[in-house]
Amino acid sequence: MNRKNEDTELDLLTPQEVCNLLGGITQKTLREWNINHRYKKTLSPIRFTHKVVRYERKNIIEFINKCKSNY
């Protein structure tokens, strides 16, 4: 029932989960989008180490909505 704590916690996704959420793209495509995509700032990963990378669910949903609005 403590809604405030739920809002402050980050809902982090692994790169594989993000790929599935984005329609089954490969991790190579995800890396490419992190470098060259028009909305790469929205996609922005959180890097804990060079091997441990996570993405916020709200950013992924916003990225999908921005991409849909253009096409």
VEXDREN-2710 file (C-alpha; in Angstrom, 1 decimal):
% VEXDREN-2710
k/r/px/py/pz
1/MET/0.0/0.0/0.0
2/ASN/3.0/2.3/0.1
3/ARG/2.7/3.8/-3.3
4/LYS/5.5/6.3/-2.8
5/ASN/8.1/3.6/-2.5
6/GLU/6.9/1.9/-5.7
7/ASP/7.3/5.2/-7.7
8/THR/10.8/5.8/-6.5
9/GLU/12.0/2.3/-7.3
10/LEU/13.3/1.8/-10.8
11/ASP/11.8/-1.0/-12.9
12/LEU/15.0/-2.2/-14.6
13/LEU/15.1/-4.5/-17.6
14/THR/17.9/-6.6/-19.0
15/PRO/18.9/-6.0/-22.7
16/GLN/17.2/-9.3/-23.7
17/GLU/13.9/-8.2/-22.1
18/VAL/14.2/-4.9/-23.9
19/CYS/14.7/-6.7/-27.2
20/ASN/11.6/-8.8/-26.6
21/LEU/9.6/-5.7/-25.6
22/LEU/10.7/-3.9/-28.8
23/GLY/9.3/-6.6/-31.0
24/GLY/12.0/-9.2/-31.1
25/ILE/15.0/-7.2/-32.3
26/THR/18.5/-8.5/-31.7
27/GLN/20.9/-7.2/-29.1
28/LYS/23.2/-6.0/-32.0
29/THR/20.3/-3.9/-33.3
30/LEU/19.7/-2.5/-29.8
31/ARG/23.4/-1.5/-29.5
32/GLU/23.2/0.2/-32.9
33/TRP/20.1/2.1/-31.8
34/ASN/21.9/3.2/-28.6
35/ILE/24.5/4.8/-30.9
36/ASN/22.7/6.1/-34.0
37/HIS/18.9/6.2/-33.4
38/ARG/17.0/9.5/-33.5
39/TYR/15.7/9.0/-30.0
40/LYS/18.8/7.5/-28.4
41/LYS/18.5/9.8/-25.4
42/THR/15.2/8.3/-24.6
43/LEU/16.5/4.8/-24.9
44/SER/19.6/5.6/-22.7
45/PRO/20.9/2.5/-20.8
46/ILE/22.1/2.5/-17.2
47/ARG/25.5/1.0/-17.0
48/PHE/26.6/-0.5/-13.7
49/THR/29.7/-2.0/-15.3
50/HIS/30.8/-2.6/-18.9
51/LYS/29.0/-6.0/-18.8
52/VAL/26.0/-5.1/-16.6
53/VAL/23.6/-2.8/-18.5
54/ARG/20.0/-2.2/-17.6
55/TYR/17.2/-0.1/-19.1
56/GLU/14.3/1.6/-17.3
57/ARG/10.9/0.3/-18.3
58/LYS/9.3/3.8/-18.5
59/ASN/12.1/5.0/-20.9
60/ILE/11.4/2.0/-23.2
61/ILE/7.7/2.7/-23.2
62/GLU/8.4/6.4/-24.0
63/PHE/10.8/5.3/-26.8
64/ILE/8.1/3.1/-28.3
65/ASN/5.5/5.8/-28.2
66/LYS/7.9/8.4/-29.8
67/CYS/8.7/6.0/-32.6
68/LYS/5.0/5.2/-33.2
69/SER/4.0/8.9/-33.3
70/ASN/6.3/9.5/-36.3
71/TYR/5.0/6.6/-38.5
END
